[in-house]
Amino acid sequence: MPSLLPAELAWYVTGRFYQAEPDGPVADYGYFLHLPFLDVPLFHGPRGEGTAHFTFAARPFQAHGVDNGALKLGVDPVGEFSIYLQRRPTGTFDDPASFARGDCIATFRRASLVVGTTVTQPDGSKAVSLVGTNVFSARLVESRPFDFAGGRHDVAEHLSQGVTQFGTAAGAPISPTPQGFYVVVPFTGSAIALGR
């Protein structure tokens, strides 16, 4: 199958942002609900992190914030994330590093700063987050052909330039917070292919 057309749907993901300490680095991990590989099983059983063959993991990055009334802006630096093929799925949100196991089949680099927006509303003496959004473009910087499900595949054949992803994050973090983390926030993202 040739490269996707510009702005054609590239993938759907779901994952979580992890921060181990206040003002510390953030990283995101998760798995793919859709990829542009035809006739390739994405899951070994029912859909879920524990059965996902294709996962992702970001290199930790230091986010900075800007406040504007009821909007809280997160400004993330340029950074990288990779896609992994887990031939024997082992991903679990209780151990985010589990999403970075398996074969690294592609690496993307965000093309610029990422600005995420969280909408808040007053609740007594504090502001409560309602929902967060972000958008970023990422260029494909490395791709490794791989054999899986009876065929040979390469992310570069479908996404030679990269993607633009639109994300939505939950306003409330996971509760109780998983051990070893200050805050964990679930999110979903959908990406479209960049132009050729």
HELIX and SHEET records of a PDB file:
HELIX    1   1 GLU A   49  THR A   51  5                                   3    
HELIX    2   2 PRO A   96  ALA A  100  5                                   5    
HELIX    3   3 VAL A  155  HIS A  158  1                                   4    
SHEET    1   A11 HIS A  64  ASN A  68  0                                        
SHEET    2   A11 LEU A  71  ASP A  76 -1                                        
SHEET    3   A11 VAL A 114  ASP A 123 -1                                        
SHEET    4   A11 LYS A 126  SER A 143 -1                                        
SHEET    5   A11 ASP A 103  ARG A 110 -1                                        
SHEET    6   A11 GLU A  80  LEU A  85 -1                                        
SHEET    7   A11 PHE A  54  ALA A  58 -1                                        
SHEET    8   A11 VAL A  26  HIS A  34 -1                                        
SHEET    9   A11 LEU A   9  GLN A  19 -1                                        
SHEET   10   A11 VAL A 183  ALA A 193 -1                                        
SHEET   11   A11 GLY A 162  ALA A 170 -1                                        
SHEET    1   B 2 PHE A 146  PHE A 148  0                                        
SHEET    2   B 2 GLY A 151  HIS A 153 -1                                        
END                                                                             
